[in-house]
Amino acid sequence: MATRYSARWRWEGKDSESIALFSADVPQEVLVDFVDSLWANAANWQAGEGEDIRWVDCIDMETGEVIAERSDWDEPDNCDDDCGFDPYMGCYTDDC
């Protein structure tokens, strides 16, 4: 049995860390349930005073594909998904 999947999380103010490794034999539905369960119970595992969990994911270490992910990253209300980064201007523009 080879290790193929890695579950990770990141707390506010901390670097991401690997929290579990899974065999290639584990069904992807189980990995999704694992991530959902961690996310649902995150309040029970506070890393420290005032720190909140920011995201949990599970990745395929061979392909880099994200199998499951839960996060609370807030996109700004004025975020335009159709814009691109202009390296000459040093900012995002509507001209993609």
MOPEZI-V271458 format. One record per run of one state. SS is the DSSP state (@ for helix, = for strand, . for the rest). FROM is the first residue (numbers start at 1). TO is the last residue. If there is no record, write none. Layout:
ss,from,to
SS,FROM,TO
SS,FROM,TO
//
This chain:
ss,from,to
.,1,2
=,3,11
.,12,16
=,17,23
.,24,27
@,28,40
.,41,41
@,42,45
.,46,52
=,53,60
.,61,65
=,66,71
.,72,83
=,84,86
.,87,90
=,91,93
.,94,96
//
